[in-house]
Amino acid sequence: MGEAKRRKESLGENYGKEPNISPWLPVTKTQAQQFVQWSSTGAWIGIVGLVAAWITIRFVGPLFGWWQVD
């Protein structure tokens, strides 16, 4: 318990606050993890959308062209 009190006295107002990744970047570790999670989710949504568009253009599009009578 004594070490915690000394740490609290030495840190002052910053005690219990999460440290930034680096001194010049005002982003905490939790915020960085959330960014990685959101960007990964967005990337997977983009991949699924790209595959869906490719299937539509590759297979569904020619079917509609085949039905047209010239």
Backbone as CSV, one residue per row, in Angstrom:
resi,resn,N_x,N_y,N_z,CA_x,CA_y,CA_z,C_x,C_y,C_z
1,MET,0.824,-1.191,0.000,0.000,0.000,0.000,0.868,1.255,0.000
2,GLY,2.040,1.174,0.595,2.902,2.331,0.664,3.388,2.763,-0.707
3,GLU,3.660,1.801,-1.602,4.128,2.127,-2.956,3.049,2.867,-3.742
4,ALA,1.814,2.471,-3.585,0.719,3.136,-4.284,0.580,4.586,-3.816
5,LYS,0.749,4.804,-2.537,0.659,6.184,-2.021,1.799,7.031,-2.559
6,ARG,3.011,6.466,-2.615,4.144,7.215,-3.150,3.932,7.530,-4.634
7,ARG,3.406,6.569,-5.381,3.150,6.792,-6.798,2.088,7.869,-6.989
8,LYS,1.057,7.840,-6.143,0.003,8.844,-6.232,0.553,10.238,-5.920
9,GLU,1.427,10.333,-4.940,2.013,11.622,-4.600,2.938,12.125,-5.705
10,SER,3.680,11.217,-6.336,4.627,11.650,-7.368,3.916,12.039,-8.664
11,LEU,2.825,11.362,-8.997,2.110,11.670,-10.238,1.162,12.861,-10.083
12,GLY,0.653,13.072,-8.917,-0.237,14.204,-8.680,-1.547,14.090,-9.435
13,GLU,-1.846,15.069,-10.285,-3.116,15.078,-11.026,-3.211,13.948,-12.036
14,ASN,-2.095,13.459,-12.540,-2.102,12.430,-13.578,-2.289,11.022,-13.030
15,TYR,-2.454,10.882,-11.720,-2.634,9.562,-11.124,-3.960,8.964,-11.586
16,GLY,-3.915,7.764,-12.106,-5.113,7.066,-12.568,-5.485,7.377,-14.004
17,LYS,-4.828,8.331,-14.616,-5.106,8.660,-16.020,-4.239,7.773,-16.908
18,GLU,-4.796,7.427,-18.027,-4.073,6.577,-18.970,-3.004,7.394,-19.715
19,PRO,-1.797,6.866,-19.839,-0.741,7.620,-20.527,-0.949,7.637,-22.046
20,ASN,-0.398,8.642,-22.690,-0.456,8.729,-24.145,0.556,7.776,-24.767
21,ILE,0.370,7.479,-26.054,1.298,6.608,-26.766,2.678,7.248,-26.813
22,SER,2.721,8.510,-27.156,3.977,9.256,-27.162,3.682,10.681,-26.694
23,PRO,4.700,11.398,-26.254,4.454,12.746,-25.719,3.889,13.731,-26.746
24,TRP,4.233,13.589,-28.015,3.777,14.535,-29.035,2.474,14.119,-29.699
25,LEU,1.934,12.927,-29.365,0.693,12.442,-29.973,-0.358,12.285,-28.878
26,PRO,-1.414,13.098,-28.875,-2.400,13.034,-27.786,-3.407,11.902,-27.972
27,VAL,-2.916,10.673,-28.084,-3.773,9.502,-28.254,-3.380,8.481,-27.196
28,THR,-4.381,7.973,-26.473,-4.098,6.971,-25.452,-4.066,5.583,-26.081
29,LYS,-3.604,4.631,-25.306,-3.519,3.255,-25.820,-4.899,2.683,-26.117
30,THR,-5.869,3.002,-25.294,-7.239,2.527,-25.526,-7.798,3.108,-26.819
31,GLN,-7.547,4.395,-27.062,-8.022,5.014,-28.300,-7.347,4.381,-29.510
32,ALA,-6.078,4.043,-29.402,-5.372,3.401,-30.504,-5.948,2.018,-30.779
33,GLN,-6.262,1.279,-29.731,-6.869,-0.044,-29.919,-8.246,0.067,-30.560
34,GLN,-9.027,1.064,-30.164,-10.344,1.264,-30.768,-10.214,1.624,-32.248
35,PHE,-9.223,2.441,-32.587,-9.002,2.801,-33.984,-8.661,1.568,-34.815
36,VAL,-7.812,0.708,-34.292,-7.441,-0.512,-35.016,-8.667,-1.401,-35.190
37,GLN,-9.491,-1.506,-34.157,-10.704,-2.331,-34.249,-11.664,-1.790,-35.306
38,TRP,-11.906,-0.473,-35.300,-12.823,0.130,-36.275,-12.274,0.034,-37.696
39,SER,-10.978,0.257,-37.851,-10.413,0.202,-39.199,-10.419,-1.233,-39.731
40,SER,-10.201,-2.210,-38.871,-10.268,-3.608,-39.307,-11.691,-3.980,-39.711
41,THR,-12.649,-3.539,-38.923,-14.049,-3.806,-39.263,-14.417,-3.139,-40.586
42,GLY,-13.990,-1.907,-40.778,-14.260,-1.208,-42.031,-13.611,-1.884,-43.223
43,ALA,-12.401,-2.408,-43.015,-11.724,-3.116,-44.104,-12.494,-4.371,-44.492
44,TRP,-12.980,-5.111,-43.521,-13.738,-6.325,-43.840,-15.063,-5.992,-44.526
45,ILE,-15.693,-4.904,-44.107,-16.929,-4.484,-44.785,-16.625,-4.137,-46.236
46,GLY,-15.513,-3.469,-46.485,-15.110,-3.142,-47.849,-14.816,-4.373,-48.674
47,ILE,-14.164,-5.363,-48.072,-13.855,-6.608,-48.788,-15.139,-7.330,-49.168
48,VAL,-16.072,-7.420,-48.240,-17.351,-8.092,-48.524,-18.112,-7.332,-49.612
49,GLY,-18.096,-6.010,-49.556,-18.760,-5.213,-50.595,-18.120,-5.409,-51.956
50,LEU,-16.801,-5.491,-51.985,-16.095,-5.719,-53.242,-16.440,-7.080,-53.836
51,VAL,-16.500,-8.110,-53.004,-16.862,-9.450,-53.486,-18.303,-9.461,-53.988
52,ALA,-19.210,-8.797,-53.271,-20.613,-8.743,-53.701,-20.744,-8.008,-55.034
53,ALA,-20.018,-6.921,-55.191,-20.065,-6.189,-56.462,-19.489,-7.033,-57.591
54,TRP,-18.402,-7.740,-57.328,-17.798,-8.589,-58.359,-18.747,-9.698,-58.787
55,ILE,-19.414,-10.335,-57.820,-20.374,-11.403,-58.156,-21.519,-10.829,-58.979
56,THR,-22.000,-9.654,-58.593,-23.101,-9.034,-59.330,-22.682,-8.711,-60.760
57,ILE,-21.525,-8.101,-60.928,-21.073,-7.715,-62.266,-20.717,-8.943,-63.099
58,ARG,-20.093,-9.943,-62.482,-19.597,-11.094,-63.225,-20.702,-12.068,-63.617
59,PHE,-21.659,-12.313,-62.710,-22.656,-13.354,-62.961,-24.056,-12.813,-63.216
60,VAL,-24.491,-11.853,-62.436,-25.861,-11.353,-62.568,-25.985,-10.440,-63.786
61,GLY,-25.006,-9.587,-64.030,-25.050,-8.671,-65.163,-25.195,-9.363,-66.501
62,PRO,-24.385,-10.372,-66.816,-24.542,-11.068,-68.094,-25.895,-11.772,-68.253
63,LEU,-26.505,-12.204,-67.151,-27.820,-12.829,-67.262,-28.857,-11.840,-67.782
64,PHE,-28.802,-10.607,-67.315,-29.744,-9.599,-67.811,-29.443,-9.242,-69.261
65,GLY,-28.208,-9.262,-69.661,-27.853,-8.997,-71.049,-28.297,-10.115,-71.967
66,TRP,-28.344,-11.337,-71.477,-28.737,-12.493,-72.271,-30.235,-12.456,-72.579
67,TRP,-31.034,-11.875,-71.674,-32.471,-11.840,-71.854,-32.914,-10.782,-72.851
68,GLN,-32.067,-9.858,-73.184,-32.474,-8.786,-74.088,-32.603,-9.326,-75.512
69,VAL,-33.662,-8.851,-76.172,-33.877,-9.244,-77.554,-33.569,-8.042,-78.422
70,ASP,-32.688,-8.233,-79.401,-32.309,-7.123,-80.287,-33.203,-7.072,-81.500
